[in-house]
């Protein structure tokens, strides 16, 4: 007998609906629930945290003001030790610091409770469980395996979304919806204006991968023997960090890459016609697990695919397949060319592709590079941020990664208006798709900033419901007061 199932539409309602459980979304859900709202968190994967967990980005950058490099040597020294640096003012606390502290308690983050390093190091696998616990304890209803297929809208107001699979179709009606999809999917489908990348060209994609069975002492021996070529002070810094059992970052072994390129053993990034060795940057980092640094286990952050519109299913699929192939070939390159990797192997690749930018909505205010780099304060600021503007070259050419330092007082305000899609009511946006230009987004896309905007969006949504007003009409002074009470610096 062949059975057919008729799919009926179910209708439910909630106060706050958060779409996307990534870095911004989990914070938004927690904040809304802690401020008294009934919250549903919709996530297409089977975990929360986005890049912090499934993306295997094993750090939060940057909860402190981040010093920009003065020159190439200074850049190498700073990058090598950002993960253990407590230099300069910490600007982000609250939900982000709570996450760090709970990870430290679980022996899953390096560092000191109550503080965060410039790049706060942790175990991304344990992050899945800690974030999940935080969200559940706040009273949030989590919906995993949930695909958003439509937006519920009347006139200029968003009223929720449609979640659908082969078994059911559900309309989730909400008083306030928060778009934490990263790509601004809800905003775009609701008719909000947006820009894509830099004149349509987006920053490169990354698929993190992990290599196991590494002999780190042998790597250090090679570096010391070639210190004049690699950089003597940089090598001394790496050796010191290893002796102190601290986290660290290894930069590319460019002489070995040049040799591998000549032999046809080094993979080009997807959609890149050539590799510019002078500006090539990727990061290799030992992992922190069960209370200590594991120098035999390293993760690799490498620009792998260029000129991809990650909102396009076909482009993203092709890039993902290519990036997995690159990960395999990179692991083979390490085995063949880098001393200390001879017996290593590719352990796993991330199940979640690292996407640096796609859509950025046009909000009631459009944050500019001048705002960010001059350290501008705003009357409707919902948090301070001081990370460098980290903008990767869009095509792998001769431009280096931009690491411009925030000037002025060392921080800028993220205005509340950047989270309000222009012309759309009852909808907030949080994360890397807030309203900002291409350079400013090099700051606002990073993990700590996403948690800041997520927390502010969730808090604002709950306050709007309590006051019976639209998010655009929330009393800014009250919002700032509540955020300050939640240990956020305004």
Beta strands, then each sheet from edge to edge (+ up, - down):
strand 1: 9-19
strand 2: 39-42
strand 3: 59-61
strand 4: 119-121
strand 5: 141-143
strand 6: 148-154
strand 7: 157-164
strand 8: 169-179
strand 9: 194-196
strand 10: 209-212
strand 11: 282-289
strand 12: 292-302
strand 13: 345-349
strand 14: 359-361
strand 15: 381-385
strand 16: 389-391
strand 17: 402-404
strand 18: 412-415
strand 19: 427-429
sheet 1: 5+ 2+ 1+ 8+ 7- 6+
sheet 2: 5+ 2+ 1+ 8+ 19+
sheet 3: 3+ 4-
sheet 4: 9+ 14-
sheet 5: 11+ 12- 10+ 13-
sheet 6: 15+ 18-
sheet 7: 16+ 17-
end
